[in-house]
Structures are given as structure tokens and as C-alpha cells.
Amino acid sequence: MANDSPISLTVELGPLRLKNPVMVASGTFGYGQEYAELVPPERLGAMVVKGISLEPRSGNPPPRIWETCGGMLNAIGLQNVGLRAFVEEKLPWLNPLPVPVIVNLFGNTVEEYGKLAAALDGQEGIAGLEINISCPNVKAGGMIFGSDPKMVFQVVSAVRSRTNLPVITKLTPNVTDITVTARAAQDAGTDILSLINTVAGMAVDAQTRQPRLANVVGGLSGPAIKPIALRMVWQVVQVSTVPVIGLGGIVSVEDALEFLIVGAKAIQVGTANFINPGVTLEIIDGLEDYLRQRNLEDINEIIGTLEVP
């Protein structure tokens, strides 16, 4: 094959077809408009917007971000404009974009997840829903939905029954065996899995002997968690019958390639957007270069090609 032959980066994520496998992760790209002058939305495979709840949330009090070695802790508290403002103020800008828009959603109860799914189902300009199950269930004493496979099943079932849109379930890494919750989401009808969400962590000021975050505990993201994410994605790919999106510490094309090679059909870039807003474009171009250098025509030729001894 000549080196100037066309390269295909198109991937199939169940019912979703993406022009390339590079997505932006929820909470790191705002509602898209904030980055539009820096990153042309049409270049992306898909855009996942900031998480939406039924009512607006102001989030946690500051300080709520702390930089760590190889990453950052955040305890933003899922601050967002709420469902009504999203539909009335954000969606009209997102609707005409030539890129699939995925809406991340979360709730405090199973019923709230279902209501959000139903409300978003009929809105134009939404290509799919991503369920954030790393949230506390207020009716279960604050237990995290995503840490209990039974609750995972209930939430995904509630969303699946209220929408015809493709459903992505975003798994938390804060579990003993992530394949158990992956199977629960799959059994409940999710079309796609995405993993991982942030890893629970904390930081302390040794001088004041106080936590660095007002919330005490936050979510660790960035390069420090990539080995954990990569291992979990590989494990889930082994047992999953639905496509997997990999994320967690991706800051370069090499990182993205690792996730694709272990079997992820697409990747999401999160924290790296804060450091280098153009990182997604660099990764897209880098994937094309990688294939061209190896005389390959299609990104699918490398997906799931890990050679395990």
C-alpha cells in the first residue's frame, strides 16, 4: 500500500458510528462552546458534555481542586446548570454541530435517572446518553450506585426503559472487581460501556494538618491512573459483549493506542484538555500517522490486537 493511501479512523460503537475514536470526557470540556475556538468540534469523534442533573447544582465549596504528582484531585461536586437550562440554553448551540453529542447524566435516586432519560430522549441534537453511576444513592444511605451490581442494574434498567437513544454506562474503578458491575450494566441493556471514572483519593497539608480539599475526598485523574484504567479496560473487554470506551490518564497518541490495542473501540480524553486544549487533535493526527507508518489502512486493524504471552 502506498503511504498516501486514505486512512480510515471510523469506528462502530454499537448503534453509534464515529468518524474517529477520539472523544472528550464529561466534565473536562464544558458544554462544548467553551472550547469551540480552540478545538473545532467537527474534528472530534464525539463530544461528551458536562454531567446534567434534574435541578441545577452549585457543587462543593472550595478548595475543590488539588494538583498531585501525575494528576489532579477534584471534588467539584458535579456543578451544572440543570436539565431545563441545558435544554433551553446549551442544546440550541450543540444541536447543529456536525459531531455526535453525548449527554452525561446523573441522579440521587433511580427515579431521577429515569426522569432525565425520558426528558432528554425526545430532544434533537443528542446522539446518546452516558450514565454516571459514581454517585451516592440518597435512598440507600449514600452508597455509591456504581459499587453495587444490583444498583447498577436498577439504574441502567431505569434509563434503558425510558429512552431509545444509545446508552453508555460509565463505570467506577472504586470496586473490587469491575467485571461484575460491567456485567450488571450489560445485563440491564446498556449499549456501550465507558471506563474508568476517577479513583477516590485525598491530599493533606502537613503544615496545617488539614485536608487539601474542602470535601476531604476527591477523584484522582490524569496520567497517574492510566495503568489502573488500562488494566480494567482490558479485563472488561474480556467479558463484555458490548463495545468499550477507554479513558483514564490519556495525554498522548501513545496512551490512546494502548487503550485501543487492549480492546477499547474508542477513547475519551479528560484531564489532558486542561493542560493542552489541542491534545485531541494531536491524538487524531497521531493515529493517522501511526497507521500510515505501518502501511495500515484502518484503525480497526489494531483494535484488540494485544499479544499476551
N, C-alpha and C positions, 0 to 999 in steps of 0.2 A: 504494500500500500504506500502511495506517495505521502510525504509528510504534509502536503497541503490539502489532503482529502478532508471532507467535512467531518466534524466530531459531533456525536450526539450525547448530550448530557441528560436527555429525557428519562424520567423515572416514573414508574407506576406505584402509587401508594393506595392499593385497594381501589376505591372509586375515584381517587384523586390522581390526576396526571400533571406532573410538574415539568417545566421546561429544563430545570436543573435541580439537583438535590440539595441546594443551599437555601435554608430558611433562617429567619431571625426568631429568637426565642422570646416568649412572652415576658413583659416587664423590663426588657432591655432595649426596646425600640419605640417606646411610647405607643401612640396610636398611628404611627407611620409618618404623619405630617411633620413631626419634629426632625426627622432625618431626611426628608424628601430632597432637600437641596444638596445633600452630601451623597446620598445613595439613591440613584434612580430606581423607583420601586419595580419597574418592569424588568430589571436585570435579575431580580430575585426569583427563586423557585416558588416561594410562598412567604407571606408575612403573617406572623402570629402577633396579634395586638395585646396590649396590656390587659390583664385579667379584669373581668367585669362581674360585679355583684348586683343583686336586685336594687339595693339602695347605695347611694354614694358612701364612700369611706374615706376618712381623713388619714388613716394609717396610725402608726405608732408615734409616740413623741421622740424627738431627737435626744441624744445622738442615735442614729439608726443605720449608719454605715461605718465599717471599720476595715481598712486595708490590712491584709495579712500577708505572710510570706507565700507568694504564689497564688494569691487570690484575694477575695474580699468577703467579709461577713455583712449581710444585710438583714435588717429587721424593719423593712419599710411598712409592713403590715397591710399589704395589698391595697394601698391607697388607689382609688379610682373614682371616676365621675358617676358611676351607677348606670343601670340599664337605660333609663329614659334619656339621659343626656348623651349617652353613647349613640343611641338610635337617632336622636334628633340633631346632634351636633357633630359627631365624628363620622358616622356612617355615610352621610352625603358626600364627604370628601373621599372616603375609601371606595365607595361604590363603583365609580368609573375606572378605577385603576386596572391596568392590564396585568394583574397578578392575583393569584388566589389569596383571599384574605381569610385567615382562620381566627375565630374569636375564642379566646381563653375565658372560661367561666368558672366560678366557684360559689359555694354557698355554706351556710352554717347548719343546714339540715338537708336531708334527702329531698324534701319537698321544694326547697329553694332551687336546687339544681334542676329539678323537673320544670319549674316555672320559667327559669331562664332559658332552658332549651326550647320550650314552647314559644316564648316571646321572640326568640331570635330565628326560629325556624322559617317564618314567612318573610324575612327581611331580604331585600335584594342586595347583592354585593357580598354575601357571606358564602364562602366555599366550604366551610366546615367548622366544627366546634371542637375545642380541646378542653378536656375536663381536668381542672386542677384538683386532685384529691388529697393534696398535702395540707388539708385544712381541718381544724377541730370541729367535731360534731357536738354542738351545744346540747343536744338531747342525750348524749352519751357521756356526759361529764368531761367533755373536752378531748375525748380520744380522737386521734387523727384518723380521718376516713381511710387514707391510703395504707395504714398499717394493719388493718384488719380485712382479710379477704372477703368476709361476709358483708362488710360495709362497702367495700369496693364494688361488689356485685350489685348491691342495692342502688348505689349512686349511678353506676353505668346503666343499669336497667331503667332507672327513672329518666335518664337523659335519652337513652335509645328509644324508649316508648313515646317520647314527646317530640321527636324530630325525624325528618327524612334526610337531614344533612349527614355527611360523613362524620363519624365520631372518633376523636383521638383521645385516648386516656393517658395522662401524664403521670408516670409512676414515681413515688417517693423512694429514695435509696435507704431511708431510715427504717429498714426491716431486716429480719434475719435471713429470709430467702425471697428475693424479688420475683423468682419464677412463680411463686404461689399467688401473689397478687396479680401478676401478669395473666395467669390462667383464669383467675376470677373475673378480670375485666374482659377477657376473651369470651368466657362462657356467658357473660351478660350482653354480649353483642357488639363490643367495640370493633370498629373497622381497622383501627391503627393503634399502635402503642408508641408513646414517646418516653424516653428516659435518658438521664435521670434529672429529677428536680434537685434542689440544693441539699447539701449534707448538714445536719444540725451541728452547730458549733458555738463557741463563745470565746471571748477575749477579756483579759483582766489587766487593769492598770496597777502595777506592783507598787507604785508610789502612793496612790490613794486607797489601794485595796478595794477598788470598786470595779464593776463590770464596764467594759468599753461601750456597750450598748444599753440604752435605757430599758430595753426589753429583756436584757441579760443574755438570752439565747437568740441566735440568728441563723441564717442559712449561708453556708460556705459555698462559694462558686469560684470559677477560674481554673487555671492550669493545675492547681493542687489536687483537684478532684478527678482529673482526667483518667488516671489508672483505675479508679473505682468505677467510673462511668463506663469505661471500655469493657471492663470485666463483666459488669452487669448487662450491658447490651449483648455481649457475646453469649452469656447464659440464657437470656430471654430469647434470643434468636433460635437457640437450640430447641426450644419447646413451643414456640409461637407458630400459629398458622396464619397470622395477620402480619402485615408489614410493620417494621420497627423503625422509628426515627431516633437517632442517637444524638445526645448532647451532654455537655459537661466538660468544660475546660478547653474547648476548641478555639485556638487562636491562630492557626496556620493551615495551609493546604495539607501539610503532612498529618496534622491532627485529624482533619476531615477524612483523609484517605484511610487512616487506621480504623475509624468507625465503619466506613464503607466496606473495608476488607473483612471485618469480623461479621458483617451481615446486615448492617443498617442500610435501608433503602434510601434514606435521606438524613441530613444532619441539621441541627439548629445551632446558631452562633448566639451566645448570650453576652457574658461579661466583656468579651473582647470588643464589643461595639462601643463600650465606654472609653477604651484605650485607643482604638483605631477604628473610627466610624466606617472606613472604607474596607475593612477586613473581609466582608462578604464578597465584594467584587474581586479582591485579590485571590480568594479561595476559588471562585468560579473560573477565573482565568487560569489559575494554577492547575485545576483539574483538567482543563483542556490541554495544557502543556504536558502534563503527566501522560495523558493518553497518546498524544502526538509523538512524544519521545519514545514511546514503546510500540509505535505502529498499531495502536488500538483505535477502533472506531467508535466504541460505545461504552459509556460509563458502567453499564450493566455487566460488562466483561470482567470487572474487578470486584463487584459486589459479592460478598460471601465467599471470597477465594482464599481465606486464611488456611494455611497449611499447618496442621497440628501434628506433631510427631506421634 
